Amino acid sequence: MPVEWQPVRQSRTHELVLQSIEERVFAGELKAGDRLPPERELAPVLGVSRSALREALRVLETIGVLVAQPGRGPDSGARIVRNPDDALGRLLRLHFALGSYSLHDVLEARVVLERSSWDAAARHARAEDLDEAGELVRRMGEPDVEVAEFNDLDTRFHVLIAGSSGNALTSTLTSAVRESVRPLILRALEDAEDWPATAAALNAQHAKLLRLVREGRGAEAADLVEAHIRGLHGTLVAEDAEN
């Protein structure tokens, strides 16, 4: 019986570099704040070219676990960091745009995350966070607020409350999910027939949400934020289903 040969999986060099760095992170040998050796020292130790090493470092920088500073000073070189928010948001936006997740999936994820965030914020939010949230609500309530500015302030408002919940992972995921639908929500706001009335209605809910958190009424805040999300975001889901 003839032997059936199977292709051997080949790994590109930079993938082997990534694997080596990941193994050291998992083993606890590399921690946030640690600096990697200079390229001219690390490349020969790993037995790879400097171009392959740079490619691996660029991947790590893209996913938010490394920051590279050019130059020769004390702050130059690559350093391990913990900065997942921007990276996760960017990746999620791309996958959403590619159709990896449906609008309905994103809606349900937002509901679960934000219900948890607002309930927890009523117990854990610091006064200064709530004061900052109050300033965002005030700015969203200005009569001449433009749609794009309102959308930016709205995003910051929801992300700020998630960050005040005391759960860093919930905050990061909430930020990523909210950022992923920012362009769609902006278009929905721009299509509103009566923008001043729409802005006033949305911001009235923001003000009530903030008041409930200040009063420690987390369960009520969770119910209201779900209704708030399902209002505008739910309309986008319904329109998507019709197309």
N, C-alpha and C positions, 0 to 999 in steps of 0.2 A: 504494500500500500504506500503510495507516494506521500512524502512529508508535506504538510500544508504549512507554509511559512506565513507569518503575520508581520505586518509592518512594525518596526520598532519605533516607539514614541520618541520624538526628538524634542529637546528643550532648547530654546534659544538661550544664548549666554546670559542675557540680562535677567531671564526668568530664574536661572540658577543663582544669580546674585541676590535677587529678591528672596528666594527660598532661604539662603544663608542668613540674610538679615532678619527675616521673620523668625527663624529658629532661635536666634539669639534674643529676640524680644520675648518669645514664648518661654524661654528658659530663664528669663529675668536678668540676663546679662546686659541687655540694653533697656534703659528706662527713659521716660520723658525727661528732657533736659540734657541727656548725654550727647556728646559730639562724636561724630564718626571721624576716623582718621582722615587726613587729607587724601585726595584722589591718588596722588603720586605714591602714597604709601599703601593705601588699601587695595588698589588694583593688582599689584604684584602679589600681595599676600593671598588674594582670592584667585590668582592665576587667570585674570581676565584683562581685556584691554580697557583703557580709560573710557573709551566711547561706550562700551557695554555697561560699565559702572555708572556712567552719567545717565544712560537710558533707564537703568533700574532706579536711580535716585529721583529722576523726573516722575516716574510712576508713583513712588512713595510720596513725593511732594503733591501730586495731583489728588491722592486720596487722603491728604491731610494729616499724615503722620511724620512728615519731615519738612523742614524748611532749610533752604540752601541760601547762604549769604556769600556773594562773590567777594574777591579781594584777598588780602594777605593779613589783615589785622586780627586782633584777638576774637572778634565776633564773626570772622569769616568761616566758611566751611558748612558742612551739613549737620543739623541738630535734630534730634528726635523731639517731637512736640505732640501735644494732645489738642487738636483743633479740627474736630470732625464736622462741625456745623456747616461750614461753607461747602466742604467737599461732598457731604451727603446730599445737600440741597442741589448741587450742580449735577451729581449723578442721577438723582431722582427726576430732575427736570428732563434730562436727556432720555431716560427710559420712558417717562411719561409721553414725551414727544414721539418716541419710536413706537408707541402702542403697547409697551410691556405691561402697563396697568391701565385699566379702564377708569373713566371718570367716576363710575359707581364705586370702584375699589378705593379710590382716593377719598371720596366722600365718607365712606364708612370708616376708613382709617382716621380721618380728621375727627369724626364724631367720637370715636373711642378715646383718642388721645386727648382731645380738648375737654371732654367730660371729666377725665381724670385730672387734668391740669387745673381746671377751675375749682373742682372740689378740694384738691390739695392746697391750692393757693389760699383758700379761705382759712386754712389752718396755719400755713407756713409763710405766707408772703410778708416781706419786710415793709415797714411804713414808707421807706424811701422808694421802693419799687412801685407801690400803689400811688404815691405822689407823682412819679414819672408817668404812670399809666393815665392818671388824671390829666396831666398836661397834654398827652396825646389825644385824649377825648376832647379836651378844650379846643385843640387845633383842628380836629376833624369837624368841630361844630361851627367853625368860622363861616360866615355866609358866602365868602368868596373862594372857598377852598376848591381847587381844581380836582378833577377826577384822578389824575395820576398821583397827585400828592395825597389825596384821601386813601388811595390804595396802599401807598407806601406806609402811611401812618397806621392804617388798619393792620397791615402785616406786622409792624413793630409792636402794636398793642397786643395782638394774640401771642406773639413770640415772647414778649416781656412777661406776660402772665404765666406762660409755660415755664419760663426760667425761674419764676418766683415760687414754683410749686414744691421745690426741694428735691426734685428728681431730675438729675442731669440728663439721663437717657431720654426720658419723656420730653424734656425741653428740646433736645437735639432732633428727635423724630418729628415733633410738632413743627419745628422750624423748617425742616426739610420738606414735609408734606405741604405746609402752607406756601412755601416758596415755589413748589412745583406747579401750583395752579395760579400763581400770581398773574401771569399774562392773560389767562382765561377770565379771571375775575375782573381784571382791568377792562377787557373788552365788554363784559356784561354790564359793568358800570357805565361805560361809554355809550352803550345802547339804551340806557334807561330813558324813557320818554320824558320824565320830569326829574332831572338830576337833583335839584335842590330838595325836593320832597323825598327822593330816595336816600340821599345823604342824611337828612334829618331823621328818617325812620331808622336807618342802620345805627346812627350814632346814639339815638335814644336807647337802643338795646345795649350799646357799649356802656353808656352811663349807668344803666340799671345793673348790668353785670358787675361793674366795678363797685357799685354800692352794696350788692349782695356779698361780694368778697370782703369788703371792709367790715360788714356786719357779721361775718363768720357763717353765712348761710350757704355753705358749699353745695349741698344737694340741690337747692333751688338754682344756684348759678350753673350747675351742670345741666339741668333741664333747659334753662334758657339758652345756654350756648349751643345746645343741640338744635333747638328751634332756629336760632340765629344762623347756624351753618346750613341747615337744611333749607332755609329760605332761599338765599342767593345761589349757593353751591348746588342745591337740589334742583333749581331751575335749569342750571347748566346740564345736569345729568339727564333731565327730562328732554331737553332740546337735543342732546346727543343721541338719545334712544330713538328719536323721531327721524333722524338723518340716516 
